[in-house]
């Protein structure tokens, strides 16, 4: 990819208000660091944690409001009892909490760009790259600067209207508004060919770019054990459905249950696990698959909604067997109808336990699937991913 030296460098502003541990942070670091070699890259975020920001190279300028945005108790109450803007298919109220929070973040971003004299500072072609499907960059484009917009969206879009996170999308008006926002962007980056077909039917320009996962050189070896060690790795939060994982496995005496991570549900889980000698809490662990490689016999993913479950790709890169729910993010793409792991019906306890029982009795077969899954990761190399991102920016 060559740049015409007679032209100004393209300017890329990554929009990611809250950089947390997980897939978005990992992907943002790779995209931003790679593109900063050839372009002027800046990031807008509310995140102030130095550890979270330390992975970005020194060329990248971080835009942050003077005061970090904090969700107060009042906003938490709004989230629970906020004003309804309609009903979903379950006849539950849809509140305006998220819209209010988004409005605050947008105003602070616009304020920060004006403070830095963003219009005068950037010359040449400007691109805002939103790390989630958000309306703010589109509004910002109309009110503040003239630029091109890339929106990165997660999950399988046609299925999202059936997920808990997107209840508000079931409101036809909201769905139409979101589709209109997609159409206003120059390109939507998605994780599946299914999404590309869906967007094409709506007249939306999109492309498919997977997250990358590299096969590890040191991988898990098969070992017969009397007790399998089954792991959950991730945030202890509602959308990750960690409670489903624990509640369905707590009665098993022939396995060890390991929970790696932290979050709002930690105290509740610890109370429920009190007195159980086969349940282990490890807290947040850096490189958990490397640390627990010899112990981890199975990784369980139980998310209600997700994009690309990075922990699944990481586990497969170490040849660790995986079980995950069907049609949640890209679980089907990774596991391929039980070819490279095991899929169960989302939120179905009977389906989940049936697969767990089979894995316990037939672990050698589960490990054979993991070996095939390991070899399948050639589809997701970092080189391929970054080449596609570079090509997208250059052609935009």
C-alpha positions in Angstrom: 0.0 0.0 0.0 1.7 3.2 -1.2 0.8 6.8 -0.4 1.2 9.6 -2.8 3.7 12.0 -1.2 2.2 15.0 -2.9 -1.0 14.5 -0.9 -1.8 15.2 2.7 -1.9 12.0 4.9 -5.4 10.7 5.6 -6.5 11.5 9.2 -8.3 8.7 11.1 -10.2 9.4 14.3 -11.1 6.1 16.1 -14.3 6.6 18.1 -14.4 4.3 21.1 -15.8 6.1 24.2 -15.1 3.3 26.7 -12.0 1.0 26.1 -12.3 -2.0 28.4 -10.6 -5.3 28.5 -11.9 -7.6 25.8 -12.4 -7.8 22.0 -13.0 -4.2 21.2 -9.8 -3.1 23.0 -7.7 -5.8 21.4 -9.0 -5.0 17.9 -8.6 -1.2 18.4 -5.0 -1.6 19.5 -4.2 -3.7 16.4 -6.0 -1.4 13.9 -4.7 1.9 15.4 -1.1 0.8 15.8 -1.0 -0.7 12.3 -2.6 2.3 10.5 -0.5 4.9 12.5 2.5 3.7 10.4 1.0 5.4 7.4 -1.7 7.8 8.6 -2.4 10.4 11.3 -4.3 8.4 13.9 -6.1 9.8 16.9 -8.5 8.1 19.4 -11.4 9.6 21.3 -12.1 7.8 24.5 -13.5 8.5 28.0 -11.1 5.9 29.4 -8.3 7.3 31.6 -6.8 4.1 32.9 -3.1 4.2 31.9 -2.8 0.5 31.7 -5.6 0.3 29.2 -4.0 3.0 27.0 -0.4 1.9 27.3 -0.5 -0.5 24.3 -1.0 2.3 21.8 2.2 3.6 20.2 3.4 7.1 20.9 2.5 8.4 17.4 -1.2 8.1 18.3 -2.8 11.1 20.1 -5.5 10.3 22.6 -8.4 12.7 22.8 -10.0 12.8 26.2 -12.5 15.1 27.9 -11.1 17.2 30.8 -13.3 15.3 33.3 -14.1 11.6 32.8 -17.7 10.6 32.3 -19.1 8.7 35.3 -22.4 6.9 35.5 -24.0 8.2 38.7 -26.6 6.4 40.8 -29.2 8.7 39.3 -28.4 7.3 35.8 -28.5 3.8 37.2 -32.0 4.5 38.4 -32.9 5.9 34.9 -31.6 2.6 33.4 -33.9 0.6 35.6 -37.0 2.9 35.8 -36.4 5.3 32.9 -39.0 6.9 30.7 -40.4 4.4 28.2 -40.2 5.0 24.5 -42.2 1.9 23.6 -42.8 -1.8 24.2 -40.8 -4.7 23.0 -42.2 -8.1 21.9 -42.3 -9.2 25.6 -44.4 -6.2 26.5 -41.6 -4.7 28.6 -40.7 -1.0 28.6 -37.8 0.3 26.6 -36.2 3.2 28.4 -34.3 6.2 27.1 -31.3 5.7 29.4 -28.9 4.7 26.6 -30.0 7.6 24.5 -29.4 10.1 27.3 -25.9 8.6 28.0 -25.0 8.7 24.3 -26.1 12.4 24.1 -23.7 13.2 27.0 -20.8 11.4 25.3 -21.6 13.1 22.0 -21.7 16.5 23.5 -18.3 15.9 25.3 -16.7 14.7 22.1 -17.9 17.7 20.1 -16.7 20.0 22.9 -13.3 18.3 22.9 -12.9 18.6 19.1 -13.8 22.2 19.2 -11.4 22.9 22.1 -8.6 21.4 20.0 -9.7 23.3 16.9 -10.2 20.1 15.1 -11.3 21.7 11.8 -8.1 23.7 11.5 -5.8 21.1 12.8 -6.6 18.4 10.3 -5.9 18.9 6.7 -6.5 16.4 3.9 -9.0 13.6 3.9 -10.7 12.8 7.3 -12.1 9.5 8.4 -14.0 8.7 11.6 -13.8 5.0 12.4 -16.5 4.0 14.9 -15.6 0.8 16.8 -19.3 0.1 17.4 -22.5 0.7 15.5 -23.2 4.1 16.9 -25.1 7.2 15.6 -22.7 9.7 17.2 -20.1 9.8 14.5 -22.8 10.4 11.9 -24.3 13.3 13.8 -20.8 14.6 14.5 -20.0 14.5 10.8 -23.0 16.8 10.0 -22.4 19.3 12.9 -18.7 19.5 13.2 -16.5 18.2 10.4 -16.9 16.9 6.9 -15.4 13.4 6.8 -16.1 9.8 5.7 -17.5 7.4 8.2 -16.7 3.7 8.8 -18.9 1.8 11.3 -17.8 -1.5 12.8 -20.7 -3.6 13.9 -20.7 -6.9 15.8 -22.9 -10.0 15.7 -25.2 -11.5 13.1 -27.5 -8.5 12.3 -30.7 -10.4 11.2 -30.6 -12.3 14.5 -29.9 -9.3 16.7 -33.6 -8.3 16.9 -34.2 -11.5 18.9 -31.5 -10.8 21.5 -32.0 -9.3 24.9 -29.5 -6.4 24.2 -31.5 -5.2 21.2 -35.1 -5.2 22.6 -35.4 -1.6 21.6 -34.7 -2.6 18.0 -37.9 -4.5 17.9 -39.7 -1.2 17.9 -40.1 -0.7 14.1 -39.4 3.0 14.2 -36.1 2.5 16.0 -35.1 -0.2 13.5 -35.8 2.1 10.6 -33.8 4.9 12.2 -30.8 2.5 12.7 -31.0 1.3 9.1 -31.0 5.0 8.0 -27.9 5.7 10.1 -26.1 2.7 8.4 -27.0 4.1 5.0 -25.4 7.5 5.9 -22.0 5.8 6.5 -19.5 5.2 3.8 -18.9 1.6 4.8 -20.0 -0.8 7.5 -17.4 -3.3 8.6 -19.0 -6.5 9.7 -17.9 -10.0 10.8 -19.9 -12.3 8.5 -20.9 -12.7 4.8 -24.5 -13.2 6.1 -24.4 -9.6 7.3 -23.0 -8.4 4.0 -25.9 -10.0 2.1 -28.4 -8.5 4.6 -26.9 -5.0 4.3 -26.8 -5.3 0.5 -30.6 -6.0 0.5 -31.0 -2.7 2.3 -28.8 -0.7 0.0 -26.0 -0.4 2.6 -22.3 -0.6 1.6 -20.5 -3.1 3.8 -17.5 -5.5 3.8 -16.6 -8.6 5.9 -13.4 -8.4 8.0 -12.8 -11.0 10.7 -10.9 -10.5 13.9 -7.6 -12.4 13.8 -6.4 -15.4 15.8 -2.9 -16.8 15.3 -2.2 -20.5 16.0 0.0 -20.9 19.1 3.2 -22.9 18.9 2.8 -24.4 22.4 -0.6 -26.1 22.5 -2.6 -28.4 24.8 -1.9 -32.1 24.7 -4.5 -34.8 25.3 -4.5 -36.3 28.8 -7.0 -38.7 30.4 -8.4 -37.3 33.7 -10.9 -38.6 36.2 -12.2 -35.0 36.6 -12.4 -32.5 33.7 -11.6 -28.9 34.5 -14.2 -26.7 32.8 -13.5 -23.0 32.6 -15.4 -19.8 32.1 -13.1 -16.8 31.0 -14.5 -13.3 30.8 -16.4 -10.6 32.5 -18.9 -11.5 35.2 -21.7 -9.5 33.6 -25.3 -10.0 32.5 -24.6 -10.2 28.7 -21.9 -12.9 29.3 -24.5 -15.1 31.1 -22.0 -16.4 33.6 -24.8 -17.3 36.0 -26.1 -19.8 33.4 -22.7 -21.4 33.3 -22.5 -21.8 37.1 -26.1 -22.8 37.8 -26.1 -25.6 35.2 -22.8 -27.1 36.3 -22.9 -26.6 40.1 -24.6 -30.0 40.7 -21.9 -32.0 38.9 -19.4 -33.7 41.3 -17.3 -35.2 38.5 -15.9 -31.9 37.2 -14.0 -28.9 38.5 -15.5 -25.5 37.8 -13.1 -22.6 37.2 -14.2 -18.9 36.8 -11.6 -16.5 35.5 -12.4 -12.8 35.4 -14.2 -10.1 37.4 -17.4 -8.1 37.3 -20.7 -7.2 38.9 -21.8 -10.8 39.3 -18.8 -11.9 41.2 -20.2 -11.5 44.8 -23.4 -13.3 43.8 -21.5 -16.2 42.3 -19.2 -16.5 45.3 -22.2 -16.6 47.7 -23.8 -19.3 45.6 -20.6 -21.3 45.5 -19.9 -21.2 49.2 -18.9 -24.6 50.6 -18.4 -26.2 47.2 -14.9 -27.6 47.0 -14.9 -28.1 43.2 -15.5 -24.4 42.4 -12.5 -22.1 42.0 -12.4 -18.3 41.4 -9.1 -17.0 39.9 -9.9 -13.3 39.4 -8.6 -11.4 36.5 -5.6 -13.2 34.9 -3.4 -11.9 32.2 -3.0 -14.5 29.4 -5.4 -17.1 31.0 -5.0 -19.7 28.3 -1.2 -19.7 28.6 -1.4 -19.8 32.4 -4.0 -22.6 32.6 -3.1 -24.5 29.4 -2.3 -27.8 31.1 -5.4 -27.6 33.3 -8.1 -26.2 31.0 -10.0 -29.1 29.5 -13.0 -27.2 28.1 -13.9 -23.6 27.7 -17.6 -22.7 28.1 -19.0 -19.7 26.3 -22.6 -18.8 27.3 -23.1 -15.2 26.1 -26.6 -13.9 25.4 -25.2 -11.7 22.7 -21.7 -11.1 21.3 -19.7 -10.1 18.2 -16.6 -12.2 17.7 -16.1 -14.0 21.0 -12.3 -13.5 21.3 -11.9 -16.0 24.1 -13.3 -18.7 21.7 -10.7 -17.9 19.1 -7.9 -17.8 21.7 -8.9 -21.1 23.2 -9.0 -22.7 19.7 -5.5 -21.3 19.0 -4.2 -23.3 22.0 -6.1 -26.5 20.9 -8.5 -26.3 23.9 -12.0 -27.8 23.3 -14.9 -25.3 23.2 -18.7 -25.3 23.8 -20.8 -22.3 22.8 -24.4 -21.2 22.1 -25.7 -21.3 18.5 -26.3 -18.1 16.6 -24.6 -15.8 19.1 -22.1 -13.7 17.3 -19.9 -15.9 15.1 -20.0 -19.1 17.2 -21.5 -21.0 14.2 -18.7 -19.8 11.9 -16.0 -20.9 14.4 -17.4 -24.2 15.4 -19.1 -25.1 12.1 -22.1 -27.2 13.1 -20.1 -29.1 15.7 -17.2 -29.8 13.4 -14.6 -27.9 15.5 -16.4 -27.9 18.9 -19.9 -28.1 20.4 -22.9 -25.9 19.9 -26.0 -25.9 22.2 -29.3 -24.1 21.9 -28.9 -20.6 23.5 -30.2 -20.3 27.0 -31.4 -23.9 26.9 -30.2 -25.7 30.1 -31.2 -29.2 28.8 -29.3 -28.7 25.5 -26.2 -27.4 27.4 -26.1 -30.2 29.9 -26.6 -32.8 27.2 -23.5 -31.6 25.4 -21.5 -31.3 28.6 -22.5 -34.9 29.5 -21.4 -36.1 26.1 -18.0 -34.3 26.4 -17.3 -35.8 29.8 -18.0 -39.3 28.5 -16.2 -38.8 25.2 -13.4 -36.3 25.9 -11.0 -37.9 23.4 -13.5 -37.1 20.6 -13.8 -33.5 22.0 -10.1 -33.1 21.8 -10.0 -34.4 18.3 -12.5 -31.7 17.3 -10.3 -29.1 19.1 -7.3 -30.3 16.9 -9.4 -29.7 13.8 -10.5 -26.3 15.1 -6.9 -25.4 15.7 -6.0 -26.1 12.1 -9.1 -24.1 10.9 -7.7 -20.9 12.2 -5.7 -20.2 9.1 -8.9 -18.3 8.0 -8.2 -15.7 10.7 -4.6 -14.6 10.4 -3.5 -11.1 11.5 -1.9 -10.5 8.1 -5.2 -11.1 6.3 -7.2 -8.9 8.7 -4.8 -5.9 8.6 -4.4 -6.1 4.8 -8.2 -5.8 4.5 -8.3 -2.9 6.9 -5.5 -1.1 5.0 -7.2 -1.7 1.7 -10.5 -0.4 3.0 -8.9 2.9 4.2 -7.0 3.4 1.0 -10.1 2.8 -1.3 -12.5 4.9 0.8 
